[in-house]
Amino acid sequence: MEDYFWLGIVGALIALIFAWSQARRVKQFSEGTPLMEKIAAAIRKGANAYLKRQYKTVAIIFAIIAVILAVLAYVPWINGEGLVNKFVPFAFVTGGFYSCMAGFVGMRIATSANARTANAASESLNRGLRVAISSGSVMGFTVVGLGILDVSVWFLILEYGFHCDADTIANTMVMFGMGASCAALFARVGGGIFTKAADVGADLVGKVEAGIPEDDPRNPATIADNVGDNVGDVAGMGADLYESYVGSILATFAIGASAGYGWNGMFLPLAIAVVGVVCSLIGSFMIKTGEKASQRELLKSMRTGTYFAAALCAVLCIPLTWFVMKDVEGASWIGILVSIFCGLAAGCAIGYVTEYYTSDTYKPTQNLADATETGAATTIIGGISLGMISTAAPILIIGVAVIVSFLASGGTLTTASELYEFSFNHGLYGIGISAIGMLATLGITLATDAYGPVADNAGGIAEMSGLGEEVRERTDALDSLGNTTAATGKGFAIGSAALTALALLVSYVEVAEKALGGPMDLSVTNPAVLVGLFVGTMLVFIFGSLTMSAVQKAAQHVVVEVRRQFREIAGIMEGETEPDYESCVDLCTSGALRAMVLPALLAVIVPIGTGLVLGVEGVVGLLAGTTTCGFGMAVFMSNSGGAWDNAKKYIEAGHHGGKGSECHKAGVIGDTVGDPFKDTSGPSLNILIKLCSTVSIVFSAVIANVHLF
């Protein structure tokens, strides 16, 4: 069966070639007028400059961590051996590189597609949709292509280069996600701070105080706002989903080996990922719409592609699962297939629930828009309330998926059973496979997510270049749809994070018990576990506070700068003088780079510190607390922010007095509060969950040998 792993290389090439072809297709379209080209070039320049500075900062931190890992790996600490697997320092660097590369490629095509989407929208709504979704496909298929390539290459190196057995490869590769998660957290936090500082600053002064439209060229922060869409919602999100995708595969690798499934159990998740590439590719061609389409019709178009891809993947997984698992001793191929279906169904269900709570075609967001009639305070209260209630369905969906997948794959909840430990590992494999199923069609899911920032930029370029009202209406329709698809994409990432984190938690327990040479006391009555739970919960709130505070401080600098330019530079409001756009870009860049380091490093420092004080049991508690609290908080923040944003757009479409009304001003304030919720703190939490787990696994031997209690 190990010879079949070469199919991973084939699947990766299919995804990357398709991404390349879609990029070429996008670039065949015209960027439009010279003014549109100039604006697009300014956005591209700002995005490239920010990423260059961000990657320099990340490279320095990565070099330091890699050196520490190398010392732990190659210095003989105990019994002539290192405390960390010798491959980890190299895999840490490659994981970080691929994660950054995924975001960088997506950002490059997004900044090439924004003006082209605006220009295509001047011809028809469907043409604009096709350009934007094609650019999103580049991101989606680059992420899955690089993810499968990274996993496959490392497997082949360990198998054919070092002749490792299945258990060694599985236990080694589960540690490889640390680099991808670490890079993703820097990208997501840094990009999120940049984009929301610019967005909040531009909206508060431009819309609320000056009463000018969104993306008005007179607003000094408008270029920074559009740059932020690319570095946060594209580059940051691409790195985020890359680590989610790779993390789920690696975690299931490890559980497959522990369950006694050998090469077969390790090959199945990779094979499902390859099948998902093909299904996503086919589904992407089914996304299209007619002119004058409503929001409901646009959403239906997106759902047609994603649901078709999921259904086709489910059908193809039937013969695949039978072929791979039918002769594996102790495995129920039908039960494992049920687990795959659970993941696919849970992903679609979470996507729909997220859409229901954040799209302005449904009552929750419309009711939130109604709350603007009585001011900003009731709008804020309503948005927080909506976010809180929206956590119920995703948590229940994940809960059902976990239980059904566990039982269907051979798990038993009766600890008195003689086969409890044996069946327990089988059930956990089902949970891991469920996470694989949820992310199997990530290519098209991420395409519909990455499409959103492109449509948002297209609307900004249409406004700044003075295109007709009809064009702006089309780009607004695409942008509003993008807010919903972006929220859906975050729902997928958060849902998969919960399943993957559970698999990683189990992997940590196994690795830690091996390092200890015996079982651990993981009961809640164990003080170390209980304190660890509190520390994990605390970490979620501190992380959220730091990222929200960073946006607040950076946004304040932008607000002050925009007010200064309106006050001191004559002719801006009359359109006679061009604002100083670069000053706002520089403020957002410096603010993001300064503030992103501490929150990201917390995910590395806190698990190790907790382990050194409380031991391996304390880390188990920390991981459990971070996972449960972080999952609920991430859903709450993402959905509140998405609903506030679309409530504002619902008003701008002509409801409750439309643009410039008092309701609109209240809606804008709600949106500015929701911006860091949905694009900075919320989506970063799912990376925090998994990075804590991978850091704990990598340093498990250190923690097992050095701790106070």
C-alpha positions in Angstrom: 0.0 0.0 0.0 2.9 2.4 0.6 3.6 2.5 -3.1 0.2 4.2 -3.6 1.4 7.3 -1.8 2.9 8.5 -5.1 -0.8 9.4 -6.0 -0.4 12.3 -3.6 2.2 13.8 -5.9 -0.3 13.3 -8.8 -3.1 15.0 -6.9 -0.9 17.9 -5.9 0.1 18.4 -9.5 -3.5 18.4 -10.7 -4.4 21.1 -8.1 -1.4 23.3 -8.9 -1.8 23.0 -12.7 -5.5 23.9 -12.4 -4.5 26.9 -10.2 -1.9 28.0 -12.8 -4.5 27.7 -15.6 -7.1 29.8 -13.6 -4.4 32.4 -13.0 -3.7 32.7 -16.7 -7.4 32.9 -17.4 -7.8 35.8 -15.0 -4.9 37.7 -16.5 -6.5 37.5 -19.9 -9.1 40.0 -18.8 -8.5 43.8 -19.1 -7.9 45.9 -16.0 -10.0 48.6 -17.5 -9.2 52.3 -17.7 -5.8 53.8 -16.9 -7.2 55.1 -13.6 -8.3 51.6 -12.7 -4.9 50.3 -13.5 -3.3 53.0 -11.4 -5.5 52.2 -8.4 -4.9 48.5 -8.7 -1.1 49.1 -8.9 -1.2 51.1 -5.7 -3.1 48.4 -3.9 -0.7 45.8 -5.2 2.4 47.8 -4.2 1.0 48.3 -0.6 0.2 44.6 -0.3 3.6 43.5 -1.5 5.4 45.9 0.7 3.5 44.7 3.8 4.1 41.0 3.1 7.8 41.6 2.5 8.2 43.2 5.9 6.0 40.6 7.6 7.9 37.7 6.1 11.2 39.3 7.3 9.9 39.4 10.8 8.5 35.9 10.7 11.8 34.6 9.2 13.8 35.9 12.1 11.4 34.3 14.6 11.4 31.1 12.6 15.2 31.0 12.6 15.3 31.3 16.4 12.8 28.6 16.9 14.5 26.3 14.4 17.8 26.7 16.2 16.1 25.8 19.5 14.5 22.7 17.9 17.9 21.7 16.4 19.6 21.9 19.8 16.8 19.8 21.3 17.0 17.3 18.5 20.7 16.8 18.0 22.2 17.4 21.5 22.2 14.1 23.4 20.1 15.1 26.4 18.9 11.7 27.8 20.3 8.3 27.1 22.4 9.7 24.3 19.3 10.9 22.4 17.7 14.3 21.7 14.4 15.5 23.2 12.8 16.2 19.8 12.6 14.1 16.7 15.6 14.9 14.4 13.4 15.7 11.4 11.3 18.3 13.2 13.6 21.3 12.7 13.6 20.8 8.9 9.9 20.1 8.7 9.1 23.1 10.9 10.8 25.3 8.3 9.2 23.7 5.3 5.7 23.8 6.9 6.1 27.5 7.5 7.5 28.1 4.0 4.5 26.3 2.3 2.0 28.1 4.5 3.5 31.5 3.6 3.7 30.5 0.0 0.0 29.6 -0.1 -1.0 33.0 1.2 1.5 34.8 -1.0 0.2 33.2 -4.3 -3.4 33.9 -3.3 -2.6 37.5 -2.6 -0.7 38.0 -5.9 -3.7 36.8 -7.9 -6.2 38.7 -5.8 -4.4 42.0 -6.4 -4.3 41.1 -10.2 -8.0 40.3 -10.3 -9.6 43.2 -8.4 -9.6 45.7 -11.3 -10.3 43.0 -13.7 -13.4 42.0 -11.7 -14.6 45.6 -11.6 -14.1 46.0 -15.4 -15.8 42.6 -16.1 -18.8 43.7 -13.9 -19.2 46.7 -16.1 -20.2 44.1 -18.8 -22.4 41.8 -16.8 -22.9 40.4 -13.2 -22.0 36.9 -14.3 -18.8 38.0 -16.0 -17.7 39.7 -12.8 -18.6 36.7 -10.8 -16.6 34.4 -13.1 -13.4 36.5 -12.9 -13.6 36.8 -9.1 -14.4 33.1 -8.5 -11.5 32.1 -10.9 -9.1 34.2 -8.8 -10.5 32.5 -5.7 -9.9 29.1 -7.3 -6.2 30.0 -7.6 -6.0 30.4 -3.9 -8.2 27.3 -3.1 -6.3 24.9 -5.4 -2.9 26.3 -4.4 -3.6 25.7 -0.8 -4.7 22.0 -1.3 -2.0 21.4 -3.9 0.9 22.6 -1.7 -0.7 20.8 1.3 -0.8 17.5 -0.4 2.7 18.1 -1.9 4.2 18.8 1.5 2.7 15.7 3.1 3.5 13.4 0.2 7.1 14.6 -0.2 7.9 14.2 3.5 6.3 10.7 3.5 8.3 9.6 0.5 11.5 11.0 2.1 10.9 9.1 5.3 9.8 5.9 3.6 12.2 5.6 0.7 15.1 7.8 2.0 15.3 6.6 5.6 13.2 3.4 5.4 11.1 4.2 8.4 8.1 2.0 9.3 4.5 3.1 9.5 4.5 3.9 13.2 7.7 5.9 13.1 6.5 7.9 10.1 3.1 8.6 11.6 4.6 9.7 15.0 7.2 11.9 13.2 4.8 13.6 10.8 2.2 14.6 13.4 4.9 17.0 14.7 5.3 18.7 11.3 2.2 20.9 11.6 3.9 23.2 14.0 5.7 25.2 11.3 2.5 25.6 9.2 0.4 26.6 12.3 3.1 29.1 13.6 3.4 30.8 10.2 -0.4 30.9 9.8 -0.9 32.5 13.1 1.5 35.3 12.3 -0.1 35.8 8.9 -3.7 35.7 10.2 -3.0 38.0 13.2 -0.8 40.4 11.4 -3.0 40.6 8.3 -6.1 40.9 10.5 -4.7 43.8 12.5 -3.7 45.6 9.3 -7.0 45.2 7.5 -9.2 46.0 10.3 -7.2 49.0 11.5 -7.6 50.5 8.0 -11.2 49.5 7.7 -12.3 50.9 11.0 -10.3 54.1 10.5 -11.7 54.6 7.0 -15.3 54.0 8.1 -15.4 56.0 11.3 -14.0 59.2 9.7 -15.2 58.8 6.2 -18.7 57.4 6.6 -19.7 58.6 10.0 -18.0 61.9 10.4 -17.5 63.2 6.8 -20.5 61.5 5.3 -18.7 60.3 2.2 -19.3 56.9 0.5 -17.2 53.8 1.2 -14.0 53.7 -0.9 -14.4 57.3 -1.8 -11.1 58.4 -3.3 -11.1 61.5 -1.0 -10.6 59.2 2.0 -6.9 58.9 2.8 -7.4 55.4 4.3 -9.2 53.9 1.3 -6.0 52.4 -0.3 -4.9 51.0 3.0 -8.4 49.5 3.4 -8.2 47.7 0.1 -4.6 46.6 0.8 -5.9 45.1 4.0 -8.4 43.0 2.2 -5.6 41.3 0.5 -3.0 40.8 3.2 -5.6 39.8 5.8 -8.6 38.1 4.1 -6.5 36.5 1.3 -2.8 36.0 2.4 -3.7 35.4 6.1 -6.7 33.3 5.3 -4.8 31.2 2.8 -2.1 30.4 5.4 -4.9 29.7 7.9 -6.7 27.1 5.8 -3.4 25.5 4.6 -2.5 24.6 8.2 -6.0 23.4 8.9 -5.8 21.1 5.8 -2.4 19.7 6.6 -3.0 19.4 10.3 -6.1 17.2 9.7 -4.2 14.9 7.4 -1.2 14.6 9.8 -3.3 14.0 12.9 -5.2 11.2 11.1 -1.9 9.7 10.0 -0.9 9.3 13.6 -4.2 7.8 14.8 -4.3 5.4 11.9 -0.9 4.0 13.0 -2.0 3.8 16.6 -5.2 2.0 15.6 -3.1 -0.7 14.0 -4.2 0.1 10.4 -0.7 0.6 9.2 0.0 1.9 5.7 -3.7 1.6 4.8 -4.9 3.8 7.6 -2.3 6.4 6.6 -3.0 6.3 2.9 -6.8 6.8 3.2 -6.7 10.4 4.4 -4.3 11.3 1.6 -6.4 9.5 -1.0 -9.6 11.3 0.2 -7.8 14.6 -0.2 -6.8 13.7 -3.8 -10.4 12.7 -4.6 -11.5 16.1 -3.1 -9.3 17.9 -5.5 -11.0 16.3 -8.5 -14.5 16.9 -7.1 -13.7 20.6 -6.3 -12.3 21.1 -9.7 -15.6 19.9 -11.3 -17.8 21.8 -8.9 -16.0 25.1 -9.6 -17.3 25.1 -13.1 -20.9 25.0 -11.9 -20.8 28.4 -10.2 -22.5 30.9 -12.5 -25.5 33.3 -12.4 -27.7 35.4 -14.6 -27.9 39.1 -14.8 -30.1 40.9 -12.1 -29.6 37.9 -9.8 -30.8 38.4 -6.2 -28.7 37.7 -3.2 -30.6 34.4 -2.7 -29.9 33.4 -6.3 -26.2 34.3 -6.0 -26.0 32.2 -2.8 -27.8 29.3 -4.6 -25.1 29.5 -7.3 -22.3 29.2 -4.8 -24.1 26.4 -2.9 -24.6 24.5 -6.2 -20.9 24.2 -6.8 -19.9 23.4 -3.2 -22.8 20.9 -2.5 -22.2 19.2 -5.8 -18.5 18.8 -5.0 -19.3 17.4 -1.6 -21.9 14.9 -3.0 -19.6 13.7 -5.7 -16.8 13.3 -3.2 -19.2 11.2 -1.0 -20.0 8.9 -3.9 -16.4 8.4 -5.0 -15.3 7.7 -1.4 -17.5 4.5 -1.4 -15.2 2.5 -3.7 -12.1 4.2 -2.4 -12.8 3.3 1.2 -13.7 -0.3 0.3 -10.5 -0.7 -1.7 -8.2 0.7 0.9 -9.8 -0.7 4.2 -11.7 -3.9 3.2 -8.8 -6.3 4.1 -7.5 -4.4 7.1 -7.8 -6.5 10.3 -10.2 -5.0 12.8 -11.4 -2.2 10.5 -15.0 -1.7 9.4 -14.8 0.0 6.0 -18.5 0.8 6.1 -18.1 2.4 9.5 -15.1 4.5 8.3 -17.2 5.5 5.3 -20.0 6.7 7.6 -17.4 8.8 9.4 -16.4 10.4 6.0 -20.1 11.2 5.3 -20.4 12.7 8.8 -17.5 15.1 8.1 -18.9 16.1 4.7 -22.4 16.6 6.1 -21.1 18.5 9.1 -19.1 20.8 6.9 -22.1 21.6 4.7 -24.4 22.0 7.8 -22.0 24.4 9.5 -21.7 26.3 6.3 -25.5 26.6 6.0 -25.9 27.6 9.7 -23.2 30.3 9.2 -24.9 31.5 6.1 -28.3 31.7 7.9 -26.9 33.8 10.7 -24.8 36.2 8.6 -26.6 36.6 5.3 -29.0 39.5 4.9 -31.4 37.3 3.0 -32.4 35.7 6.3 -34.2 37.0 9.4 -31.3 37.2 11.9 -29.3 39.8 10.0 -32.5 41.6 8.9 -33.6 41.9 12.5 -30.1 43.2 13.4 -30.6 45.9 10.8 -34.0 46.7 12.4 -32.1 47.3 15.7 -30.3 50.3 14.1 -33.6 52.2 14.2 -32.9 52.9 17.9 -29.2 53.6 17.6 -25.7 52.1 17.8 -26.1 50.7 21.3 -29.0 48.4 20.4 -27.2 47.4 17.3 -24.1 46.3 19.3 -26.3 44.4 21.8 -28.2 42.7 19.0 -25.0 41.6 17.2 -23.5 40.2 20.4 -26.7 38.3 21.1 -26.9 36.9 17.6 -23.3 35.7 17.8 -23.9 34.0 21.1 -27.0 32.1 19.9 -25.3 31.1 16.7 -22.8 29.0 18.6 -25.4 26.4 19.6 -25.9 24.8 16.2 -22.2 24.4 15.2 -21.3 22.9 18.6 -24.2 20.4 18.4 -23.3 19.6 14.8 -19.6 18.9 15.8 -20.8 16.9 18.8 -23.0 14.7 16.7 -20.3 14.2 14.1 -17.8 13.2 16.8 -20.1 10.7 18.5 -21.4 9.1 15.3 -18.0 8.9 13.7 -16.5 7.4 16.9 -19.2 4.7 17.2 -19.4 3.9 13.5 -15.7 3.3 13.2 -15.7 0.7 16.0 -15.4 2.9 19.2 -17.1 2.0 22.4 -18.1 4.3 25.2 -18.2 1.4 27.7 -14.8 1.5 29.6 -15.6 -1.9 31.2 -15.2 -3.6 27.8 -12.1 -5.8 27.5 -11.5 -4.3 24.1 -12.0 -0.7 25.2 -8.5 0.5 24.4 -8.4 -1.3 21.1 -11.8 0.0 20.0 -11.1 3.4 21.4 -8.3 4.0 18.9 -10.5 2.7 16.1 -13.2 5.2 17.1 -10.7 8.1 17.2 -9.6 7.2 13.7 -13.2 7.7 12.6 -13.1 11.2 14.2 -9.9 12.0 12.3 -11.4 10.8 9.0 -14.4 12.9 9.7 -12.2 16.0 9.8 -10.7 14.9 6.5 -14.2 14.6 5.0 -15.1 18.0 6.2 -12.0 19.5 4.5 -12.0 17.2 1.5 -13.5 19.8 -0.9 -11.5 22.7 0.5 -10.4 23.6 -3.0 -13.9 24.9 -3.9 -14.8 26.0 -0.4 -11.7 28.2 -0.2 -12.4 29.5 -3.7 -15.7 30.8 -2.7 -14.1 32.3 0.4 -11.1 34.0 -1.3 -13.5 35.4 -3.9 -15.0 37.8 -1.3 -12.0 40.1 -0.9 -11.6 40.3 -4.6 -15.2 41.4 -5.0 -14.7 43.9 -2.1 -11.6 45.4 -3.8 -13.5 45.5 -7.1 -16.2 47.6 -5.5 -13.6 50.0 -4.1 -11.9 50.4 -7.5 -15.3 50.9 -9.2 -16.1 53.7 -6.7 -12.6 55.4 -6.9 -12.5 55.3 -10.7 -16.0 56.7 -11.1 -17.6 53.8 -12.9 -21.4 53.9 -13.3 -24.0 53.3 -10.6 -25.0 50.0 -12.3 -21.4 48.7 -12.0 -21.3 49.6 -8.3 -24.6 47.8 -7.8 -23.1 44.7 -9.3 -19.9 44.8 -7.3 -22.0 45.5 -4.1 -24.0 42.4 -4.8 -20.8 40.4 -5.3 -19.3 42.0 -2.2 -22.3 41.2 0.0 -22.2 37.6 -1.2 -18.5 37.6 -0.4 -19.2 38.5 3.2 -21.4 35.5 3.5 -19.0 33.1 1.7 -16.1 34.4 3.8 -18.1 33.7 7.0 -18.9 30.2 5.7 -15.2 29.6 5.0 -14.4 30.6 8.5 -17.1 28.2 9.7 -15.4 25.3 7.9 -12.0 26.3 9.3 -13.3 26.5 12.9 -15.3 23.3 12.6 -12.4 21.3 11.2 -10.2 22.9 13.9 -12.4 21.3 16.6 -12.2 17.8 15.0 -8.5 18.1 14.3 -7.6 19.5 17.7 -9.3 16.4 19.3 -7.2 14.1 17.1 -4.1 16.1 18.0 -5.0 15.9 21.7 -5.1 12.1 21.5 -1.8 12.1 19.7 -0.3 14.2 22.4 -1.5 11.8 25.1 0.0 8.9 23.3 3.4 10.6 22.8 3.5 11.9 26.3 2.6 8.5 27.8 5.4 7.0 25.8 7.8 9.6 27.1 6.7 9.0 30.7 6.8 5.2 30.3 3.3 4.8 31.7 -0.3 6.1 31.7 -1.4 9.5 33.0 -4.2 10.5 35.4 -6.5 12.5 33.2 -9.5 12.8 35.5 -10.9 16.2 36.1 -10.3 15.8 39.8 -6.6 15.8 39.1 -5.5 19.3 40.2 -3.0 19.6 37.3 -5.7 18.8 34.7 -8.2 21.2 36.4 -5.8 24.1 36.6 -4.7 23.4 33.0 -8.4 23.7 31.9 -8.6 27.2 33.5 -5.3 28.2 31.9 -6.5 27.1 28.5 -9.7 29.1 28.9 -7.7 32.1 30.1 -5.4 31.9 27.1 -8.4 32.2 24.7 -9.5 35.4 26.4 -6.0 36.9 26.7 -5.3 36.2 23.0 -8.6 37.8 22.0 -7.9 40.8 24.1 -4.4 41.3 22.7 -5.6 41.1 19.1 -8.7 43.3 19.6 -6.6 45.9 21.5 -4.0 45.9 18.6 -6.8 46.7 16.1 -8.1 49.5 18.4 -4.7 51.1 18.9 -3.8 50.9 15.2 -7.2 52.2 14.1 -6.9 55.2 16.5 -3.7 56.2 14.7 -5.5 55.9 11.3 -8.4 58.0 12.6 -6.1 60.7 13.8 -4.2 60.7 10.5 -7.4 60.8 8.4 -8.8 63.7 10.4 -5.5 65.5 10.1 -5.5 65.3 6.4 -9.1 66.4 6.1 -8.2 69.4 8.3 -4.8 70.4 7.0 -4.7 69.4 3.3 -6.7 71.9 1.3 -8.8 70.6 -1.6 -9.3 67.0 -0.5 -13.0 67.2 0.1 -13.5 69.1 -3.2 -11.6 66.4 -5.1 -8.9 68.9 -6.2 -6.1 67.4 -4.2 -5.1 63.7 -3.8 -4.8 62.5 -0.2 -1.6 61.0 1.2 -2.6 57.4 0.9 0.9 56.0 1.8 0.9 57.4 5.3 -2.1 55.3 6.3 -0.6 52.2 4.7 2.6 52.8 6.7 0.6 53.3 10.0 -1.3 50.0 9.5 1.9 48.2 8.5 3.9 49.3 11.6 1.0 48.8 13.9 0.4 45.2 12.6 4.0 44.2 12.7 4.5 45.5 16.2 1.4 43.9 17.6 1.4 40.5 15.9 4.4 39.0 17.7 3.1 38.7 21.3 -0.2 36.9 20.5 1.5 34.5 18.2 4.3 33.7 20.6 1.7 33.0 23.4 0.6 29.9 21.6 4.2 28.6 21.8 5.1 29.8 25.3 2.0 29.0 27.3 1.8 25.3 26.5 5.5 24.8 27.2 5.3 26.9 30.4 2.2 25.1 31.6 4.0 21.8 31.0 7.1 22.8 32.9 5.0 23.8 35.9 2.1 21.3 35.9 3.6 18.4 33.9 2.0 16.5 31.0 -1.4 16.2 32.7 -1.6 20.0 33.0 -1.0 20.3 29.3 -3.9 17.9 28.6 -6.1 20.2 30.6 -4.8 23.3 28.8 -5.5 21.8 25.4 -9.0 20.7 26.4 -9.8 24.2 27.7 -8.3 26.0 24.7 -10.2 23.7 22.3 -13.7 24.0 23.9 -13.5 27.6 24.8 -11.7 28.7 21.6 -14.2 26.9 19.4 -17.2 28.6 20.9 -15.5 32.0 21.0 -14.4 31.7 17.4 -17.9 30.9 16.2 -19.4 33.7 18.3 -17.0 36.4 17.1 -17.0 35.4 13.4 -20.8 35.2 13.1 -21.4 38.5 15.1 -18.9 40.3 12.8 -20.4 38.8 9.6 -23.9 39.8 10.7 -23.0 43.3 11.6 -21.3 43.8 8.2 -24.2 42.5 6.2 -26.7 44.4 8.3 -24.9 47.5 7.2 -25.0 46.4 3.6 -28.7 45.6 3.9 -29.3 49.2 4.9 -27.0 50.5 2.1 -29.2 48.5 -0.3 -32.1 51.0 0.5 -33.7 49.7 3.7 -34.1 51.8 6.8 -33.4 55.0 5.0 -30.4 53.8 3.0 -26.9 55.3 2.8 -26.3 58.5 4.9 -29.3 57.9 7.3 -29.0 57.6 11.1 -29.7 53.9 10.8 -26.8 53.6 8.4 -24.5 55.4 10.8 -25.5 53.0 13.6 -24.9 50.1 11.2 -21.4 51.4 10.3 -20.6 51.6 14.0 -21.8 48.0 14.4 -19.7 47.0 11.4 -16.6 48.6 12.8 -17.0 46.7 16.1 -17.5 43.5 14.2 -14.5 44.0 11.9 -11.9 42.8 14.4 -14.4 40.1 15.6 -14.7 38.4 12.3 -11.4 39.2 10.6 -8.8 39.3 13.3 -9.6 37.6 16.6 -12.3 35.1 15.6 -10.5 33.3 12.7 -7.2 33.4 14.5 -8.5 31.3 17.4 -8.8 28.1 15.3 -5.1 28.4 14.6 -4.4 29.0 18.3 -6.1 25.8 19.1 -4.1 23.6 16.8 -0.7 25.4 17.3 -1.0 24.8 21.1 -1.6 21.1 20.3 1.4 20.7 17.9 3.7 22.7 20.2 2.7 20.3 23.0 3.4 17.2 20.9 6.8 18.5 19.8 7.9 19.4 23.3 6.2 16.4 25.0 9.6 14.7 25.9 10.9 18.0 27.4 7.8 18.4 29.5 7.8 14.7 30.6 11.4 15.0 31.9 11.4 18.6 33.3 8.5 19.9 35.4 7.9 21.2 38.9 4.8 19.1 39.9 
